[in-house]
Amino acid sequence: SSATTLASDANDSSFDAWMDSGGDIFMVYTAATSFNLLFRRVTFSGGAWSPGSAVTINSTDDCYYPSVTLEPPNRLWALYTRVTAGSYYINAIKSDDWGVTWIVGAGEVLTGAETSAFSKVVIAGIYIYAIYTLSGTKLAVKRKAFNAGIFDSETILASGSGYDEHFHAAVASDDRIGVVYDNSQLNFREWDGDSWLAATLLDSLGADYPRIKFADNVPFVFYLQSSGTGQFRTLTTNRRTGSFSTPIDLTKSGTSLEKVFLYGATAGTYEDLTTAASDSTSADIFHSNTSALLKDKDDALYFGMSERFYYLKALLSTVGTGGALVWQYFDGSSWITFTPSGGVYDLTASDKELLLWNDLDSTPQAWERNTVNGSNLYFVRAVVGTAFSVAPIGTQLTAISNSQALITEE
């Protein structure tokens, strides 16, 4: 469907939303210039969403990083970071009429003055759980029974350093709670209904924007991980077998290239530069005959994957000048010339994020595997149409995108 503008008064910062079974969206966000905390109900009808008017939740302080959920049957809860006089607090506030009105004031203060604060609210059983990080030094939780007046005392889930917005929580159908968090390593903790179980290390290399979801009460974790300049792999692990699996790439279309070949037209030879292309060692991608990535007319650079891909990341130690490339894919019988969706790229930029096509759905239906230098893969190649006056030399070539955040919601 075409895009629908839900709010034109939003700040360029985090927001949160909860959707009911009928498709209505209950959205909490920060106002663009006042930094007030705002709410909108977006009604779904006839296959379209219609945003209602903004409702101000808090206008006395700067408000950021909201999290919203529903306490049945009709009470909305919002947690948010309240900033006043340079100090950060977590506040909890509620509405008993689907967001039409909110309790007067800033809501219950859950923490003391901190240097940073991020939170997530979830419902499990008859309890509301506020999970949060404070001042980079701890991950903690408070809970409140539906009929209780205030939240209980704090339970610390992890402490030390490096605790920030990179955590997430979700609830299984049996009311277990899973929490994933990063403080240079990715960890998992679980509430089993009686206690918080010991932490499980998921990835020693750490994670950005970890997300957890339960399917048939099995936790699935997704996250981003830095893999070089402007490159973030999307990884996943799950606990289908009783223990968490070794993390793998969510899709092969966003990983290191499975094969990178250089064809030197003068020598008439292929060279396999796959290993050099995957690492970040400077100036190590070149053909031994020309000492260049590409140089002479009909030299060719081949990118190969076992699945279709649509994106390339190129880091060059020496940029090319004077040359022109022809980009092609194989349709089962011949090489088809195309212009990348991201525009013409003749290896003239040292750091390039190149969209070959807009997304995986946009890749050509006719694109077929081809055998090049003994490997049968989906190949894209760049062929020199006009020789370079200054030949480029490569540092890193991958299909790993510069994803800035990861969002997963049901």
C-alpha positions in Angstrom: 0.0 0.0 0.0 1.0 3.6 -0.4 2.6 5.3 2.6 0.5 7.0 5.2 1.8 9.9 7.3 1.0 9.1 10.9 2.6 12.3 12.4 4.3 15.4 11.0 5.2 16.8 14.3 7.6 14.1 15.5 11.2 14.6 16.6 13.9 12.6 14.8 14.2 10.1 17.7 12.9 6.9 19.0 9.1 6.2 19.3 7.0 3.2 20.2 3.6 1.8 19.3 1.2 -1.0 20.2 -1.3 -2.5 17.8 -4.6 -4.1 18.8 -6.3 -7.1 17.1 -8.3 -4.7 14.9 -5.2 -3.0 13.5 -5.5 0.3 15.4 -2.1 1.7 16.3 -1.4 3.4 19.7 1.7 5.5 19.2 3.9 7.5 21.7 6.6 9.8 20.5 8.6 13.0 21.1 7.5 16.3 19.7 9.8 17.9 17.1 10.6 21.2 18.8 9.1 21.2 22.3 10.3 17.6 23.2 7.0 17.0 24.8 5.7 13.5 25.1 2.8 13.0 22.6 0.3 10.3 21.9 -1.8 9.5 18.8 -4.3 6.8 18.0 -4.2 5.7 14.4 -7.5 4.0 13.4 -7.6 1.2 10.9 -10.6 0.8 8.7 -11.3 -0.4 5.2 -7.6 -1.3 4.6 -6.3 2.2 5.5 -5.0 4.0 8.6 -6.2 7.4 9.8 -4.2 9.2 12.5 -6.1 11.1 15.2 -5.1 14.3 16.8 -2.0 14.5 19.0 -2.6 14.2 22.8 0.0 15.7 25.1 1.1 13.3 27.8 3.9 15.5 29.4 4.8 19.1 28.6 6.9 20.0 31.6 10.1 18.3 30.7 12.0 16.9 27.7 10.9 13.4 27.0 12.5 10.6 25.0 12.7 6.9 24.3 9.1 5.9 25.1 7.8 2.3 25.4 4.1 1.5 25.3 1.9 -1.5 26.0 -1.7 -2.4 27.1 -2.8 -3.7 30.5 -6.1 -5.4 29.7 -8.8 -4.4 29.1 -8.1 -0.8 28.2 -5.3 0.7 30.2 -2.3 1.9 28.3 1.1 2.2 30.0 3.9 4.3 28.7 7.5 4.3 30.1 9.7 7.1 29.0 13.0 9.0 29.7 12.3 12.3 31.4 15.2 14.9 31.3 15.2 17.8 33.7 18.2 20.0 34.7 20.5 17.6 33.0 19.4 14.5 34.9 17.6 11.5 33.4 14.7 9.7 35.0 12.4 6.8 34.0 8.7 7.6 34.5 5.7 5.4 34.1 2.3 6.9 33.1 -1.1 5.4 32.3 -4.3 6.1 30.5 -7.6 4.3 31.3 -9.5 5.4 28.2 -7.3 4.2 25.3 -5.1 7.3 25.4 -7.8 10.0 25.2 -6.6 11.3 28.6 -3.6 10.5 30.7 -3.1 11.0 34.5 -2.1 14.5 35.4 1.6 15.1 35.9 4.7 13.2 34.7 3.6 9.8 36.2 5.4 7.6 38.8 9.2 8.2 39.0 10.9 4.8 38.9 14.5 5.9 39.2 16.7 8.5 40.7 18.7 11.1 38.8 21.0 9.4 36.3 23.3 10.4 33.4 21.4 8.2 31.0 18.2 6.1 31.1 16.5 3.8 28.6 13.4 1.6 29.3 11.1 -1.1 28.0 7.6 -2.0 29.4 6.1 -5.5 29.0 3.1 -7.3 30.5 3.4 -10.9 31.8 0.6 -12.6 33.8 -0.9 -10.0 36.1 2.2 -7.9 36.3 3.7 -4.9 34.5 7.4 -5.1 34.1 9.6 -2.0 33.7 13.0 -3.0 32.4 15.7 -0.3 32.1 19.4 0.6 31.9 20.8 3.5 34.0 23.9 5.6 33.6 25.6 2.8 31.6 26.2 0.9 34.9 23.3 -1.5 35.2 20.3 -3.3 33.7 17.4 -3.5 36.2 13.7 -4.4 36.5 10.8 -3.3 38.6 7.3 -4.8 38.5 3.8 -3.9 39.6 0.7 -6.1 40.0 -2.3 -4.7 38.0 -4.1 -3.9 41.3 -1.1 -2.4 43.1 -0.5 1.3 43.6 3.2 1.6 42.8 6.0 -0.5 41.4 8.0 -2.9 43.6 11.6 -2.3 44.5 14.4 -2.8 41.9 16.0 -6.0 40.9 19.4 -5.7 39.2 19.8 -8.1 36.3 23.4 -7.1 35.3 25.9 -4.4 36.4 29.2 -3.0 35.4 29.7 -0.7 32.4 28.4 -0.3 28.8 24.6 -0.6 29.4 22.7 1.6 27.1 19.7 1.4 24.7 21.0 -1.8 23.2 18.6 -4.2 25.0 15.1 -5.6 24.4 12.5 -7.7 26.2 9.6 -10.0 25.1 7.1 -12.3 26.7 6.3 -15.9 25.8 2.8 -17.3 25.7 3.5 -19.0 29.0 4.4 -15.6 30.5 8.2 -16.2 30.7 10.1 -13.0 30.0 13.3 -13.0 27.9 15.7 -10.1 28.0 18.7 -9.6 25.7 21.3 -7.0 26.4 24.7 -5.8 25.2 27.6 -4.4 27.2 30.3 -5.4 24.6 28.9 -9.0 24.8 25.4 -10.1 23.9 23.7 -11.9 26.8 20.3 -13.4 27.6 18.4 -13.6 30.9 15.0 -15.2 31.5 12.2 -14.9 34.1 10.7 -18.3 34.5 7.8 -17.2 36.6 9.6 -17.6 39.9 13.1 -16.1 39.5 15.5 -14.6 37.0 17.7 -17.4 35.7 21.5 -17.0 35.2 22.8 -15.0 32.2 23.6 -16.9 29.0 26.3 -15.6 26.7 25.0 -15.5 23.1 27.9 -13.7 21.3 31.2 -12.6 22.7 31.6 -10.0 19.9 28.6 -8.0 21.1 25.6 -6.6 19.3 23.7 -3.5 18.3 19.9 -3.3 18.6 19.4 -6.8 19.8 15.8 -8.0 19.5 14.0 -11.0 21.0 10.8 -12.7 19.9 9.1 -15.9 21.1 7.6 -18.5 18.7 6.0 -21.5 20.3 7.7 -20.4 23.5 11.1 -20.7 21.8 13.2 -17.5 22.1 14.6 -16.1 18.8 17.2 -13.3 18.9 18.2 -11.0 16.1 20.8 -8.3 16.2 23.3 -6.2 14.2 27.1 -6.7 14.5 29.8 -4.4 13.1 31.8 -6.1 10.3 34.0 -3.3 9.1 33.6 0.4 8.1 29.9 1.1 7.5 29.0 -2.6 7.5 26.6 -4.4 9.9 25.7 -8.0 9.6 22.2 -9.1 10.7 22.7 -12.2 12.9 20.3 -14.6 14.6 20.3 -17.4 17.2 17.5 -19.4 18.8 17.0 -22.0 21.6 15.1 -24.6 19.7 17.2 -27.5 21.0 17.4 -26.5 24.7 20.5 -24.3 24.3 21.1 -21.3 22.0 22.5 -22.1 18.5 25.7 -20.7 17.1 24.8 -17.3 15.6 24.3 -17.2 11.8 23.5 -14.6 9.3 19.8 -14.0 8.9 20.2 -14.0 5.1 23.1 -14.8 2.9 22.2 -11.8 0.7 23.8 -9.5 3.4 27.1 -11.2 4.1 30.7 -11.4 2.9 30.7 -12.3 -0.8 31.1 -16.1 -1.3 33.3 -15.5 -4.3 35.2 -12.5 -5.7 37.1 -13.1 -8.9 39.3 -10.8 -10.9 39.7 -11.5 -14.6 42.8 -9.9 -16.3 42.1 -9.5 -20.0 45.8 -9.2 -21.0 46.8 -12.4 -19.1 43.5 -14.1 -19.8 43.5 -15.5 -16.2 41.1 -15.4 -13.2 42.4 -14.9 -9.7 40.4 -15.7 -6.6 40.4 -12.7 -4.2 37.5 -13.8 -2.0 39.6 -13.8 1.2 41.1 -10.5 0.5 37.7 -9.0 -0.3 36.2 -10.1 3.0 38.8 -8.6 5.3 39.7 -5.0 5.9 43.4 -5.2 5.1 44.3 -2.2 3.0 45.2 -2.4 -0.7 45.1 -6.2 -0.9 42.6 -6.6 -3.7 44.4 -6.5 -7.1 45.2 -8.8 -10.0 48.9 -9.9 -9.9 49.3 -9.2 -13.6 48.2 -5.6 -13.4 48.6 -4.7 -9.7 45.2 -3.2 -9.9 41.6 -4.1 -9.1 40.7 -3.3 -12.7 42.8 -1.5 -15.3 42.6 -2.5 -19.0 39.6 -2.8 -21.3 37.7 -6.1 -20.8 39.2 -6.6 -17.3 36.3 -7.9 -15.1 35.4 -8.1 -11.5 33.0 -10.9 -10.5 30.8 -10.8 -7.4 29.2 -14.2 -6.6 26.6 -15.5 -4.0 24.6 -18.7 -3.7 21.5 -16.5 -3.1 20.4 -13.4 -5.0 21.8 -10.1 -3.6 21.1 -6.5 -4.3 23.8 -4.4 -2.5 27.6 -4.0 -2.6 29.9 -2.2 -0.2 33.2 -1.1 -1.7 36.2 0.3 0.1 39.1 1.3 -2.1 42.7 2.3 -1.1 43.2 3.9 -4.5 40.2 5.3 -6.5 40.1 5.0 -10.2 40.1 7.8 -12.7 39.4 7.9 -16.4 37.8 4.5 -16.6 34.2 3.4 -17.3 32.5 0.1 -16.2 29.7 -1.9 -17.7 27.6 -3.7 -15.0 26.0 -7.0 -16.0 24.1 -10.1 -14.7 23.6 -13.5 -16.3 20.2 -14.5 -17.6 20.9 -18.1 -18.3 22.3 -17.6 -21.8 24.1 -14.2 -21.9 25.3 -11.3 -19.8 22.7 -8.5 -19.6 23.9 -4.9 -19.1 22.1 -2.8 -16.5 22.5 0.5 -14.6 22.7 0.0 -10.8 19.7 1.5 -9.0 22.2 3.5 -6.9 23.6 5.1 -10.1 26.7 4.8 -12.2 29.8 3.7 -10.2 33.2 3.5 -11.9 35.2 2.8 -8.8 35.7 6.6 -8.4 34.7 6.7 -4.7 36.8 5.2 -1.9 33.8 4.4 0.3 30.7 3.4 -1.7 27.4 1.9 -0.7 26.0 0.7 -4.1 22.4 -0.4 -4.6 22.5 -2.8 -7.6 18.8 -3.0 -7.2 16.4 -1.4 -4.7 15.8 -4.6 -2.8 15.7 -8.4 -3.2 12.2 -8.2 -4.8 13.6 -5.9 -7.4 16.3 -8.2 -8.7 15.7 -9.4 -12.3 13.4 -12.4 -12.6 15.7 -13.6 -15.4 18.8 -13.6 -13.3 20.3 -17.1 -13.2 23.3 -18.8 -11.8 26.4 -19.1 -14.0 29.6 -21.1 -13.6 32.6 -18.7 -13.4 36.1 -20.0 -12.6 34.6 -23.3 -11.4 31.9 -21.7 -9.1 28.2 -21.9 -9.9 26.6 -18.9 -8.3 24.5 -15.8 -8.9 27.1 -13.4 -10.4 27.2 -9.7 -11.0 30.2 -8.5 -12.9 31.8 -5.1 -13.7 33.6 -5.1 -17.0 36.0 -2.3 -18.0 34.6 -0.6 -21.1 37.1 2.3 -21.0 40.6 1.7 -19.6 41.6 3.5 -16.4 44.2 6.2 -16.5 44.7 5.7 -12.7 43.8 2.1 -11.8 41.8 1.4 -8.6 43.0 -0.9 -5.9 40.6 -2.5 -3.4 40.6 -2.9 0.4 37.2 -4.6 1.0 34.2 -5.7 -1.1 31.1 -7.2 0.6 27.4 -7.4 0.4 27.0 -6.2 4.0 24.9 -3.1 4.3 25.2 -0.1 6.6 22.1 -0.9 8.6 21.7 1.7 11.4 19.0 0.0 13.5 17.0 -3.2 13.7 13.3 -3.3 14.5 11.2 -6.4 15.0 7.6 -6.3 16.1 4.5 -8.5 15.8 
